[in-house]
Amino acid sequence: MSYSNFTLSAARTAFQLEEEDIAGLFSNIDPVTPSELLTSVLALKVPLATAIATEKAKSELIVADVLVELREQLDHRISLFSGIDFNVDEELGLTGVCDFVISLSPIQFDLQAPIIVLVEAKNDNLEIGLGQCVAEMVAAQHFNSDQGNDIPRVYGATTSGTEWRFLKLEGKKLKIDMLPYQISDCDKVLGILASMVAQTA
């Protein structure tokens, strides 16, 4: 068992989560204006990534740039990891590779607690990645606790690059925003991600 084997139903059952689906859970978050660099980069890369139409292309050409922008906007107060092994508890199936991990530690050369956001890139169907993302969020809770650095909430996102769906896990309470957010509203996506880092969402 690994993160990628979890469906949403399987993750909810395995970790005894209380799920609440809310339309517009993150809709009232203040936007964060993207830099001119990100705006111009996305103008170039989004058409290319959608034409290539693979998960890898969208991850490399869109998602990575958005998350790097987030790190820049926050003056490198967070660390960002891509495609890393995150093996926390083999018995619980909390093992595997995470597409993107954001930690509240500024240390960049190795992953430190507390982990705050997990992002899973998927080709088109955001729902396919929900179970995987939730399992990774639970793993982050365990990792943070084991490192003695608990935080109240862990967040997640599944994204096709052009669409983003956001989640919040607080204890056993899982909340999923039913509304997807578009990369055309990049300021909104950045605002939500920034609010997650600040734990105000």
Legacy VTK file of the C-alpha trace (Angstrom):
# vtk DataFile Version 3.0
C-alpha trace
ASCII
DATASET POLYDATA
POINTS 201 float
0.000 0.000 0.000
1.212 3.504 -0.791
-0.307 6.970 -1.132
-1.215 6.379 -4.770
-3.319 3.331 -3.855
-5.740 5.309 -1.699
-9.111 6.372 -2.996
-10.911 9.064 -1.052
-13.264 6.474 0.407
-10.384 4.195 1.418
-8.482 7.052 3.059
-11.568 8.277 4.896
-12.204 4.768 6.273
-8.597 3.846 7.024
-7.905 7.005 8.998
-11.416 7.439 10.467
-11.887 10.903 9.040
-15.033 13.015 9.205
-15.455 14.507 5.734
-17.318 17.725 5.038
-17.694 18.955 1.466
-18.130 22.721 1.270
-18.717 24.787 -1.855
-16.440 27.815 -1.696
-14.525 26.818 1.447
-11.607 28.997 0.335
-13.543 31.476 -1.813
-13.297 34.388 0.648
-9.508 34.324 0.844
-7.824 37.549 -0.239
-5.941 37.239 -3.534
-2.179 37.729 -3.800
-0.978 39.543 -6.905
1.468 37.413 -8.906
4.745 38.897 -10.069
5.103 40.098 -13.621
7.540 37.229 -14.141
4.990 34.569 -13.157
2.281 36.227 -15.248
4.481 36.214 -18.329
5.785 32.691 -17.668
2.277 31.287 -17.338
1.222 33.062 -20.530
3.961 31.132 -22.312
3.709 27.808 -20.525
-0.005 27.168 -19.958
-0.830 26.775 -23.676
2.200 24.508 -24.131
1.392 22.362 -21.094
-2.249 21.941 -22.093
-1.224 21.045 -25.634
1.235 18.403 -24.397
-1.586 17.291 -22.080
0.437 15.071 -19.758
0.600 15.157 -15.978
4.373 15.629 -16.119
4.167 18.619 -18.448
1.527 20.352 -16.355
3.468 19.657 -13.164
6.755 20.972 -14.555
5.441 23.850 -16.637
2.674 25.238 -14.410
2.514 23.863 -10.866
6.212 24.191 -10.090
6.265 27.836 -11.190
3.251 28.709 -9.039
4.831 27.124 -5.962
8.207 28.744 -6.587
6.370 32.067 -6.836
4.736 31.345 -3.463
8.167 30.769 -1.918
9.442 34.030 -3.430
6.390 35.966 -2.214
7.064 34.648 1.300
10.750 35.656 1.200
11.943 32.039 1.395
10.369 31.523 4.826
9.109 28.158 3.551
10.852 25.254 1.841
9.585 23.509 -1.282
10.254 19.920 -2.327
9.286 18.113 -5.514
9.107 14.392 -6.226
10.551 13.289 -2.890
10.166 10.014 -1.034
7.981 10.581 2.002
7.922 7.291 3.891
6.273 7.793 7.272
4.501 4.558 8.322
4.631 1.454 6.141
2.022 -0.417 8.195
-0.520 2.332 7.585
0.369 2.606 3.899
1.836 6.050 4.411
4.693 5.623 1.985
5.529 6.796 -1.501
6.534 9.822 -3.513
4.860 13.216 -3.107
4.645 15.557 -6.073
5.141 18.710 -4.007
5.648 19.310 -0.282
5.755 22.684 1.459
7.259 22.990 4.935
7.121 25.923 7.311
10.848 25.416 7.871
13.103 27.558 5.647
15.711 24.761 5.538
15.890 23.594 1.927
18.418 20.753 1.924
16.298 18.267 3.861
12.630 18.042 4.766
11.866 19.422 8.217
8.664 19.676 10.238
6.190 21.158 10.185
4.844 20.192 6.790
1.929 22.470 5.948
0.827 21.808 2.329
0.861 18.741 0.050
0.142 19.217 -3.664
-0.672 16.370 -6.051
-0.560 17.030 -9.778
-3.021 15.080 -11.912
-3.629 15.210 -15.628
-7.302 16.181 -15.780
-9.448 14.503 -13.129
-8.874 16.291 -9.810
-11.007 13.780 -7.937
-8.615 10.907 -8.763
-5.931 12.549 -6.635
-8.081 13.246 -3.581
-7.446 9.954 -1.766
-3.733 10.150 -2.443
-3.573 13.741 -1.239
-5.551 12.974 1.925
-3.242 10.052 2.774
-0.255 12.367 2.343
-1.903 14.947 4.616
-2.406 12.279 7.292
1.241 11.273 6.861
2.227 14.909 7.367
0.297 14.948 10.642
2.227 11.869 11.797
5.544 13.294 10.587
4.975 16.615 12.348
3.936 14.879 15.558
6.935 12.531 15.481
9.200 15.550 15.067
7.541 17.290 18.018
6.288 20.089 15.789
2.517 19.758 15.705
0.459 22.378 13.916
-3.348 22.631 14.070
-4.021 22.182 10.363
-2.481 20.531 7.319
-3.620 21.503 3.819
-3.641 19.845 0.444
-4.386 20.444 -3.203
-5.003 18.364 -6.272
-4.342 20.171 -9.498
-4.216 19.742 -13.235
-2.183 22.917 -13.374
-5.088 24.804 -14.881
-7.565 23.754 -12.160
-6.927 23.516 -8.420
-8.999 21.861 -5.685
-8.095 22.561 -2.056
-8.453 20.547 1.165
-7.980 21.112 4.887
-7.334 18.513 7.607
-7.669 19.445 11.256
-7.350 16.450 13.545
-9.820 13.952 12.088
-11.929 16.613 10.376
-11.408 16.709 6.620
-12.888 19.589 4.632
-12.871 19.635 0.837
-13.726 22.660 -1.253
-16.229 21.553 -3.886
-15.319 24.470 -6.157
-12.231 24.263 -8.379
-10.113 27.382 -8.816
-8.647 28.306 -12.204
-5.059 29.239 -13.030
-6.528 32.154 -14.981
-7.256 33.508 -11.486
-3.685 32.918 -10.369
-3.967 35.654 -7.745
-6.716 33.652 -6.059
-4.699 30.416 -6.160
-1.683 32.213 -4.685
-3.869 33.822 -2.037
-5.259 30.480 -0.933
-1.792 28.905 -0.801
-0.446 31.866 1.175
-3.347 31.641 3.642
-2.548 27.954 4.127
1.041 28.786 5.028
-0.260 31.425 7.450
-2.833 28.886 8.737
-5.593 31.444 8.405
-7.658 29.480 5.861
LINES 1 202
201 0 1 2 3 4 5 6 7 8 9 10 11 12 13 14 15 16 17 18 19 20 21 22 23 24 25 26 27 28 29 30 31 32 33 34 35 36 37 38 39 40 41 42 43 44 45 46 47 48 49 50 51 52 53 54 55 56 57 58 59 60 61 62 63 64 65 66 67 68 69 70 71 72 73 74 75 76 77 78 79 80 81 82 83 84 85 86 87 88 89 90 91 92 93 94 95 96 97 98 99 100 101 102 103 104 105 106 107 108 109 110 111 112 113 114 115 116 117 118 119 120 121 122 123 124 125 126 127 128 129 130 131 132 133 134 135 136 137 138 139 140 141 142 143 144 145 146 147 148 149 150 151 152 153 154 155 156 157 158 159 160 161 162 163 164 165 166 167 168 169 170 171 172 173 174 175 176 177 178 179 180 181 182 183 184 185 186 187 188 189 190 191 192 193 194 195 196 197 198 199 200
